[in-house]
Amino acid sequence: MTSELGVYVHWPYCARICPYCDFNVVRDRGRTGQQAALAAAIRADLEAHRALTGPRRLVSVFFGGGTPSLMDPAAVAETLALARRLWDADPDLEVSLEANPTDGETGRFGALAAAGVNRLSLGVQALDDASLAVLGRNHDAAAARRAADTAARLFPRLSLDLIYARPGQTPAAWAEELRQALGWGPEHLSPYQLTIEAGTAFDRAVRRGALKPADEALGATLYETTQQVLEAAGFDAYEVSNHARGEAARSRHNLVYWRGRDYVGVGPGAHGRLTLEGLRTATTAAKGVDDYIRAVAETGIGFDREALSPTEAAEERLLMGLRIDEGVAFSDLAGLGLSPQSPRVRDLVAEGLLADDPQRLRATRPGRLVLDWVTGRLVGA
């Protein structure tokens, strides 16, 4: 049987750039011709990747961004059809697409479902208008609810994204917000703690004193509130920031990342990971939209590739694998010299931050709360 493969498609266009976002995004306005050229370049780049990977079993396609719900549904359909032709599509192929609530009112959701999208990740972010204004969103809470209702009718699977640790947020208010979101019927929730990324508008606001982020203690309390509310509702915390109602509701594509499987990355700035000639290989696409289109036109490919050293591959496997509840097998970490008997591992087990498991390295619930610090300890940082 051919090995599993995921495909990530980066669509960088947004109607508005959110003040907390540090992703590779550009304004959507006035770029119709460029968007058509980008869609064509993405398809050509997929064919170039097929020449590298050979036959694989395609288990997931994920349209991320940016705001891929702004992508022409016909281009989504063409991209999916090509991916299915290039690789052996799994009968249960997961096709996810990130969407803004504003795109639910234009008939676009129906067209995207018809194009083959079967899992929608809806960027709700908050359920009250004041918070949405602070976050710079271009929708209100009522529009988010309507979009969720539409998505629940059209797509077999629905996930909601939410942001917590917002200015002035209390644990009680956050718990109520989570319960309200659960009432919208999603099978998957991705609650992310607000982080201030360098170079963003929020970063500048913090440095001016115009924005005060939640302190570490409040962030920890809100994280614990998240776990309690969602566990009580029957959602498993299968990853640090992802909760699903049962195993079938878990994001198959994200598990490709966290389990260290191969995935193709196409579109401006997209990253991929492929096993080529026995080596874990990183691919990185040109970041600028025009640069990416030009690279594909001139060379047939839109990416550079670099083989990772055994140590680099093991470190990446550790960083990704510790995020999920199943952890990572010690056999995958030979490049770091980690084993159940390693002093670094034993110390963290004794501190209650790692599970006492002879087969797999797994973070405990307290360990997840300080995961960056735990991984730093394990790699000797």
N, C-alpha and C positions, 0 to 999 in steps of 0.2 A: 504493500500500500504506500502510495506517495505521501510525503510528510505534509503536515498542515501548513497553510499559508493564510495570512490576513492581508488586506489591502487598505491603506489609508490614503484618502484623497483630500488634499488641503485646498479649500476654496476661500481665498483671503478677504473677500469683499464684505463690508459691513455698511449698513445705513448710517450708523453712528459709532464712533470709537468710545467704548466705555472707559471711565477714568481709572479703573483698576486693572485694565487689560494690558499685558505685555506680549501678546501673541503677534505673529506676523500678519498684520491686517492692513487694509487700505480702505478708503472711502469708496462706496459703490457708485456714486453719482457720475454720470457722463462717461462710463467706461464700457458701453455695450460692445463695441468692436473688439476691445481688448479681451473682454470676457469670452467671446466666441473663439478668439485665437488661443486663449488659455485652455479652454475645454478641448480643443483639437490637440494642443501640445501635451496635455495630460494623457490623452488616449495614445499618442505616439510614444510617450514615456512608458506607459504600461507595456507596450509591445517590446520596448528595449529591455525592460525588466524580465519579461518572459524568456528572452534569449539567455539571460543569466540564470534564472531559477530552474529552467526545465519544467517538466510536468510536476504539479503540486496539487494538493486537495485544498480548494478555496473554501474556507470556513466562515469568513466574514469580510464585509466591505464597510468601511466607515467614512462618511463624508463629514469632515470637520472644518473648523475655520477659526476666525471669520464666521460668516453666516451662510452656510450652504443652502438654507431654505430660500435664499435669493437666487440660487443657481437655476437656470432654465431647466424645467423638468425634462424636456426632450434631451438635453445634454446629460442629465442624470441617467436617463434610460439608455442612451448610447454608451455611456461609460460602463454601466452594469452589463449590458449585452456583450461588450468587448471583454470584460473581465471573465465572464462566463465562458466565452470562446477560448480565451488564452489558457485558462486553468480548469481543472475538473471541479465544478461547483458542487459542494455538498448539498444533498437534498434538503437539509435544514439550514441553508445559507442564511446568515444574519446580515441584513442590510440596514445599517443605522445612519441617521442623518440628524445633525444638530439644527435646531430651528428656533427662531424668535417668535414670540406670541403674535406680533403684528402680522406675520405672514399667514396666520390661520384664517384671516378674514378676507382673503383675496381669491379664494378657491385654489390656492397653491397647494395646500395640504392634500387635496384630492388628487391633483395631478402628480404629486410626488408619490403617493401611494400607488397610483396606476403605473408609475415608472418602475416600481419594484421595491421601494422602501418599505420595510416591514417593522422597523423599530424607530420611533421618534424620541429624540432627547430634547426636551423642551426647556429653554433657558428662562425659567420663571424668575429666579433669583430672590424675589421677596414677594410677600402677599399683601403689602400695604403701600399705598401711593407715596407716602412720605419717604419710605426707605427706597422705593424705586427711583424717586427723584434724586436722592443722594447718590445712588449707584449709577446715575446717568442713563437709565433705561428709557427707551422710546415707547413704552407701553405702560398702561396702568393695571391695577389688580383685576379689574373687571375684564379687560382684554385677555389677561392671562388665563382667567377662568374659562372664558369662551373658547380660547385656543385649546386648552386641555380637554374640554368637552368634545370639541371637534376631533382632536387627535385620538381620543379614546374610541370614537366611533370608526375612524378610518384605518388605524394601524393596529395590528395584532398586539404590539408591545409598546408601552409608554413609560418613559423615564422623565423625572423632573429634576432640574438643577436648582439648588438653593444656596444662598450665601448667608453665613451667620458671622457673629462677632462684628456686626455692623455698629456704627456709632450710636450709643445710647441704648443698645439692645439689652434686655434682661433675660435671665434663664426662663422665667415664667412666660414671658411674651414669646420666646423662641419655641418653648414646648407647645404652646397653643398654635403657633404658626405651623409647626410640623403636623399636628393633628388635623389642622384644616387642610393641608396639602394632601394628607393621606385620604381625606374624604373626596378628593378629586379622582381617585381610582387608579393611581399609577401602581405598577408592579415593581418599580425600581426608583430609588431616590439617591441623588448624589449631593449631599450637603457639604459644601466647601467652606472652610474658615477663611475669612477675608485676610489676605496677606498684602502687604504694601510692597509692590515690586519696583525696583529702581527704574527711574526714567518715566514712570507713569504720571498721570495728572494727580492721582492720590499721593504719590511720593512727594510731588512738589507741594501739595497742600499740607502734608505732615510737616515738611521742613519750614513752611511759612507759619505753622501753628494754627492753621485753619481746620485741621482734621486731627482728631485724637483717636488712634486705634485702640482696640481693647487690649488690656494688659494680659500678661501670661496667665495669671490666676483666673481671670474671667474667661479667657479662651478655653482653659481646661474645664471649667465648670460647664460652659456651653457644649463642649465636646461630650462630656459625660451625660448631659441632658439629652443630647442627640441619641446616644446609645440606649438610654432608658426608654425614651418614647418609642423609638422604632423597634426595639426588641419586644416591647409590650404589644406592638401591633403585628408581630410575626415576621419582621424583617431581619434577615441575617446581615451582620456587618462583615461581609466577605472580603472587604478591602477597607483601608483606612477611611476613605471618603465615599464609599459606595455600599448601598444596602439594598437587598433584594428579597422579595417575598418568595422564598424557595429557590432551589438550585437552577431551575429552568429559567428563572427571571434574571439571572446574572448576565452581565454584558459579555458576550462571547468574544467580542473583539478586544476589549480591554484585558481579558484573561490571556489572550495571545501575547500581549506585552508582558504581563506580570509573570507568566509561566515561561518566559524566555523562548517563545516560538518565533518563527520567521515571519516578517511582514514587509511588504513593499510600501514605500512612501512616495507619492507623486504629488506634484503641485509645488508652488513657491515655498521654499524653506522646509519642505517635508523631510523627515528623517525616516530611515528604514533600517532593518536588521535582517541580514540574510546569512545563511550558512553556505559558503562557496568554497569548494575544494577543502572541506573539513575545517574551515576557519570562520569564526564569527566575524562578520563584515558589516561595517557601518556605511550607510549611504546617506548623503546630504544633498538636497536639491539647492540650486541657486535661489537666493532669498527674494530678490526683486522680481516682480511679475514679468516685466519686459526682459530682464536677464534670463529668466527661466524659459520664456517662449523662444528667445534667441538661441539659447544653448541647444534646445531640442531641434530647432530648425537647422542649425549649423553642424551639429555633431550626431544627431539622432537620439541623444540622451540628455536628461536634464539634471544629472546628479554626478557627484564625485563619490568614490568609494575608498575605504581604508580598512584593512584587516586589523582587528583588535588583538592585542597580546593576550595570552592566557590569563594574566593578572587583571587586565582591563575587562575581559569578558566575565571573569568570576566576580569582580566588583560590581559590574552592572547587574549581573544575575542576583547578587545579594540585595542591591538597592531596590530592585523591582520585586523580587520574590518575597521579601519581608513585609511588603505592603498587604499581602493577602493572608487570609486566615490559615491556609494550608502551608504557608512558608515555602522554603526551598530546600531541596535535598542536599545533604552534606557532600554527596558525590559531585554536585555541580560547582562546589566551592574549592576544589583542589588548588586552583591558582592562587588562593588566599591563604592556604595552609590551615583552614578551619576544620575542626572535627569536634565531636562531642567532648573530647578530652582537652581541647585547647583551653588554656587558662582564661583567655578573653571570654570564651563561651561560658565556662564554668562560673566565672565571676558574675556574669549577667544573669545566669540561671539562679544563682544564690541571691541576687538582688530582686528576683521576681520579675525581671524584664524579659527573659526568654523562657520558653517552655523547656522542661526537662525531657527531651525527646532524642533518642539515640539515632534516629534516621533523618530527621528534618530540623532545620533551624526555623523556629517559629517565635514571633513576638507575642507576649501576653498582652492583655488589655492595658495594664499600666505601661508596658513597653511601647505600645502603639502611640501612646500619648507623647512620648519623647523619642520617636523613631529616628529622627535625624541624629540625635545624640547616641543612640544605640548603634546605628550603623557606623558612625564615626569611631566608636570604640572598637568595633569589630575589624575595621580596615586599618586601625592604628593611627587614625587622624588625630 
